[in-house]
Amino acid sequence: MKKLTRRQFIKGGSLASLGLLVLDAFWIEHFFIEWNTFNISNSKDTPIRLLQISDLHLKTIKYQHKRLAKKINENKPDLLFFTGDSIDHNDNLMLFDEFLGLISEDIPKYAITGNWEYWGDVNLEELKTIYHKNNCKLLINEHETIQLYERKISIIGVDDYVGGDPNLRDAIEGITDSDYNIVLAHCPGYKEVIQKYASRLKTDLVLSGHTHGGQLSFFGFVPFKPQGSGHYLKGWYTKSEPKMYVSKGIGTSILPIRFGARSELVEILI
């Protein structure tokens, strides 16, 4: 066997490392979805299980989408939230209907808009009809209060901060006292607006997406964050009220790759 020179060894190792990075960016992180669970319940009562799907950017239904739907059905959450950018273009409405059909109709679902529902000229009336058909309510500057395990939960959905016309005042009009208030806001930068309403609305949890966790993150350095991200990137923000979780989302935008920002589905017990 011919002995490798030091230069050949370094060159071969560099090429192998580059190959692994490409594999990770274009396949592993793009197609494998983390299931991240957090228990923030302070009650002795039965915890309510929430699932958040954000930034699906559905363009085709692949193996990972079917596997995701199957796992959701097996886990039977109490509530499933779609926090915006479910599709990028009006042509994908029927495809999204097909995906929603993979998820059990028995699971109550709520959804909000993201910037791409606007930028992609998605017909919101048709989108609302498709959501309704699949036991999901699209909340655009409105709320709904439900009862779960003898607890009153108010779900407040605001329109997208960048592409739409968010109005929290309209969203909470007529709201009554609840045990738990959850605000769905696609862009995490909207948290500053929510904080201004602290005297009128006790917000227990904000669920956002939009950032994709940077989508491309090089050892903590993120070259780009979309408008509306504010100071937020991913994960929990709890130093100031209300607490907020920013999901890295499922799909990709502009570039079909992820690096250092693996797709995720978020489960939260409250």
Buried (B, 14 or more C-beta within 10 A) or exposed (E): EEEEEEEEEEEEEEEEEEEEEEEBBBEEBBBBBEEBEBEBBEEEEEBBBBBBBBBBBBBEBEEBBEEBBEEBBEBEBBBBBBBBBBBBBBEBBEBBBBBBEBBBEEBBBBBBBBBBBBBBEBEBEEBBBBBEEBBBBBBBBBBBBBEBEEBBBBBBBBBBBBBBEBBBEBBBEEBEEBBBBBBBBBBBBBBEBBEEBEEEBBBBBBBBBBBBBBBBBEEEEBEEBBEBBBEBBBBEBEEEBBBBBBBBBBBBBEEEBBBBBBBBBBBBBB
